[in-house]
Amino acid sequence: MYKTPASNRLHIGIFGKRNTGKSSLINAITGQDTAIVSDVSGTTTDPVYKAMEILPIGPCMLIDTAGIDDQGVLGEERVKRTQKVLRKTDVGIIVVEPDTIIDSFEDELIATFSAEKLLFIFVLNKCELKGDTSRGYLLKNKIPFIEVSAKFDKGIDELKRKIMDLAPSYWSPVPLVADIIDEQDVVILVCPIDSAMPQGRLILPQVQVMRDILDRNAVAIVTKETELEKSIASLKQPAKLVITDSQVFETVREILPQDYPLTSFSTVFARHKGDLDTFVNGVFAVEKLEDGDEILIAEACTHHVQPEDIGRTKIPTWLLNYTKKDLHYEVSAGGDFLEDLKRFKLVISCGGCMVNRREIMHRIEKAREAGVAITNYGILMAYLSGILDRVIAPFK
């Protein structure tokens, strides 16, 4: 289970004021010394991620955040980083202790969770201590809570069961391809090897799709685009599907017979991590682009930028060739997705293989609120190549 990608784990965010025992709570849930525990207020400086498993949900990611009441310049930066955690949190836990005065800090969290449609539970930690301030407030306002003692391991199992109850239905993404293929089907994966590929291995989307095929008891054939024609000729019967890297659409299209089902890894992830219909509808904004329009390239991870980087070099070049317009680009990477999108005419998201579905859906929702079209790399490349209908056909 520890090999499960972080992006496929239920993300559980632990929030609260400084020194309410958030780190101790995580240690109690995991049964190990995962987080640093100290009597010094504000020990946790940045969000700390811990991969674990909570049965029967399975793989999870616990996120220990800095206290939301941090003060000073450094404290403000910690709070900003903590707020970014909300974008990827599937279940929220707000930690208080018996003598905590519940005020605007917790109220703001409740309001944010509600606005983000994020399910949450209050945890009254250190319940072995005297004090009834927070308990009285929660009871009076009919706010659900669980009493626990991380020190004495009290209430931890009940909290785990509650987390299971709160886990949203969307957190487990739709299948990659398992729902559109059958047992014993042959699926060809076209994986070009270029300077952007990591040394000695395939990239995560390719590996995950391959595993999904194997879990379906189907057959995966992996080949480079230069060997695709030979791979097809070696088959006794046609493959059920060909999945290619979007950057070699043109080459693969020339080789494949027209009746061969074709899609791309990025298109697979458009459905798996986001909303395929939204991305498809968003790509038509390309036709309305004018000189001077701004486009946001939204990457979900940070990586070493290659000379032929897809987001920074190739997509701008392809759009220039297609639109003949002087377009301006801004790139956001990792957790630095912009909150104000109104100045952009189009947001182009990567496949999102390194983040969970909630993060991609957050970006889609922000674009929708701003009235800005959003698509993803694979959908855009299929559209510019004139084969969008063919690429999305396997999922209709």
N, C-alpha and C positions, 0 to 999 in steps of 0.2 A: 504493500500500500504506500510505502514511502517513496515509491517510484512514480506514483500518480502525479501528473503535472499540477502545479499550484493552481493553474487556471481552471482545473476541473474539480476543485474542492469547494465545499460549502464554506463560505467566509463568515466567521463569527467575530464581530467587533466588540471589544471590551472598552467601555467609555466611563468617565467619571472624574471627579475632582482628584487632586493630588492626595496620595497617601490614604486612599480608601481601601487599599488592598487588592487592586486590580491584578498586580503581578502574582500575589499569593493565590488568588482565585485561579489563575491560569495554571499554576503549579499543582493545585489541588485537582483540577479537571484532568490534566495530563498525567498526574501521578508521578511527576518528576520535576526536578529543579530547572524548569525551562526559562523562567524570567528571573531577573535580579530582584531580590527582596531586601529592603533596607528601611530603617526607621527614619532615614533622611527623606524629607518631602521632596518629590519631584525626581526620584532616581531614574525613572524611565524618561529618556530624552526624546526618542523618536519611536514611531510605531515599530513594534517587534513582531515578526511573523513566525508562527510555529505550526508546522504541519503535523497532524495527528489523525487519529481515527476515533469516531464516536459511533458505536454500533447502535441501531442497525443502519444509520445513515451512510456510514462509510467514511471516506477521506474528507477531512476538514482542515481549515486554516484558521487558527486562533490569532487574533491581532490585538496585542497589548499596546494601547495608545498612551501618549503623554497626557498628564492631567490637563483638562480643558480650562482650568483656572490659572494656568501659568502666567506669570507677569514679566514685564520687561521686553526688550527687543528680541532676545533669544526665545523667551516664552511665547511671544507672538508667532515666531516662525514654527515653533513646536505645535502650536494650536492649528496653524494652517496645514501642517502635515497630517495632523490628526483628522482634520475636516476632509482631507482627500480620501481618507480611509472609508468615509461614508459612501463614496461612489462605488466601492467594490464590496461593501458589507451586505450579506444576505440576511443575517439575524443580528440584532443589536442587544447588548447587555449594558445597562446603566448601573454602576456600582455605587452604593452609598453605605454608610455605617450608622450604628444606632444614634449617634449624636450629630449626624450630618444635618445641617439646615438646608433643606431643599429650596432652592431659589431660582434665579434667572438662568443659572448655568444648566440645571437639569431641565427647566422649562423650555429653554432654547433647543436642547437635544430632542425633547419630546416633539416640539413643533417641527423640527427638521426631519425627524423620523417619519412623522405623519405626512409631511409634504412629499417625502420621497417614497411613501407607501412601503416603509421598511418596518417589519414586525420586530418588536422588542419586548424585553422584560426587565423590571427592576430587580436587582439582587441586593438584599440587605445583608451585607457581609459583616464579619466579626460579631455575629449575633450573641456570642458569649459575653460580650461587654455590656455594661449598664448603659441605659439611655433609651429614650422612646421618642425622640424628636422626629426622626424620619419615618418610623413605623406609624406613628400617629398621623402624619401627613398623608402617607400612602393609603391608609385605611379610610381617612376622612374623604379623600378625593377619589376613592374607589379605583386606585391604580394597582393593577396586578403586580405582585412581587413574591419572591421566594427568599426565605431566611436561610442563610448558609454560614458555616464557619469553616473557612479554609484551613484554619489552624487545627481544628478537631475533626475535619472531614465530615461535617454535618451538612446534609441537604444537597450534596454534590450530585448524587445519583438522580435526585428529583430535578435538579437543574438540567442535567443531560437529557432527561425525558422531555422537559419543557422545550429545550432547543429543538429536539426532534419534531415536536408538535408545531413549532413556529417556522420550521424550514419551508420556504415558499416553493410552490410547485415548479417555478421557472428555473430554480438554481441548477437543476440537472439539465443541461442543454439537450436539445433534440439530437438524435443520432447524427453521426457524420454521413455515412452511406448505408448503414446496416438495414435501414427500413426501405431501401429502394433496390436491394439486391436479394437474391435467394441463395440457399446453400448450394455449393458446388459451382456457382457462377464464377466466371473468370473476369477479373478486373485488372486492366493494365494501368500502371502508374508511370507517367513520364516525368522523370526527374533529371533535368539538365545539370551538368556539372560545370560551373563557371567560377569566376574569382570570388563571387559573393557567397559560395557554399562553404560551410565550415569544414576544416580539414578532417578527412577520415570518417565522416558521418553524414547522414541525411538531416534535413531540418525537421523541427518538431511537427509541423502540419503533415508532412509526408509520413512520418513514423506513426502518428496517431491514426491517420486514415488507414494505413496498412494494418494496424492492430484491429481496427473496427471491422475490416474485411475478414481477418482471421477469426475474430470472435463470432462472426456470422457463419463460420464454416465454409467460407468461399475461398477462392484462390486468388492471390495477389501476384502479379507479374510486374517486376520493376525493371525499367529500361531507360536509357537515354533517348532523346529525340532522334539521335543519329542511328539508333538501332531499332527504332519503332517499326519500320517496314518489315524487317526480318522477324521481329517478334510476332507480328500479326500473321505473317505467312506460315509461321511454325505451328499455329493453332489448328486443331482439327475442326473447331467450330468457332464462330465469331465470339468475341468477348462481350460480356453484358454491358460494359462501360469502360470508357477511357477517361482517366483523370490526369490532367497535365498541369505543369507550372504555367501560369498565365503568360509569362514572358516568351514562350515559344508557341503561342497560339497559331501564328502564321505557318510555321513549319509543320505542326501537327495537322492542321487543317488540310494542307496540301497532300499529306500522306493518307489520311483516313478516308475511307469511302463515305459518301454523304449520309448513308443510312446508319453509320456507326454512332451510337450515343456518346456524346462528348461533354465534359465539364472540366472545371479547374479546382485546384485545392482551395484557392481563395473564394470561389463561389460556394464550395462546400462549407467553408467557415463563415460565409456571410449568413447562411441559414443556421448553422450550429451555434454561433456566438451572438448573432444579431437578429435582424428581421429582413429576410430576403426580399419581400415585396417592397419594403421601404427603400432598400438599396437600389432595386431595379427602377422604381419610380424616380428616384433622385438623380439617376444618371442622365436623364433627358434634359436636365438643366444645362448640360454642355451646349445644347443648341442655342441657348439664350445668352451665352457669355459675350461680353463686349470688352473693348480695349480698356485697361485699367482695373478690371474686376479683380477682386482678391479671392484667393482660394486657400483653404487650410488643409494641409497634409497632416493627418492625425495618426501618428504612429503610437502603438501601445507599449513599446519597449524601447530601450536604448541599445544601440549597437554601433559597432565601428563603421563609420561611413566610408563606403567604397567609391571609387571614381565614377562608376556607373550605377550609383545608388538609385533604386527604383523610385523612391518618393521624392528625392531631391533633384534627380537628373532625368530619369527616363520618362516619368509621367509628365513633367513640364514639356519635354521635347515632343512627346506624342500629342499632347494637347495643342501645342503650337502648330504642329503639322496639320492637325485636323481642323482647328478653328481659325488659324491665321490671325489670332488676336494676341495683343500684348497683355498677358495676364501676369498678375503679381502673386507670389506664393509666400506662405508662412508655414513653418513646420513646428508642430508640437510633438514631443517625444516622452514616452514613459508616463508618469503621473501628472505631467504639466498640460493637460488638456485645458483649453481656454473656456472660461465660463460665459463670456460675452461673445456671441458669434454673429451679431447683427450686421457687422461690416462685410461679412463674407457672402459670396454668391454660391459657393459650393464647398462642402466638407468631403474630403476623400479619406476614408478610414482604411487602415491596414486590415488584415484578416483577424487580428486580435488573438492569435494563438497563445500569447503569453499572459493574458488577463482573463478574468472570469466573465461570464455573460452579463452580469449586472453592470460591469464597467462599460461594455459596449452599448448596452441598452440605455445607460445614463447619457452617453454621447448622442445617441439617436434622439432621446427625449429633449436634450438641450438644443439640438438643431431644430426639432419640431417647434419648440417654444419660440425660437428666434425666427421662425419662418424661413429657414435656410435648408436647401436640398442637401442630402447626404447620401453618399454611395461608398463602395469600397473598391480596393485595387482591382480585384478580379473582374467585378461587374463592369468597371470602367474600361478595362483592357478588352473585354469581350465586345463591348459596345463599339469601341474605336476600331476593332478588327472586323466589325460587321457580322458577328456570329452570336450575338447576345441571345437570340431566341433559341438557338441550338444548345447553348451552354446551360440555360435554365430549364430546358425541356425535361431532363431527367427528374426534376423535382416537382413537376406539375401533376 
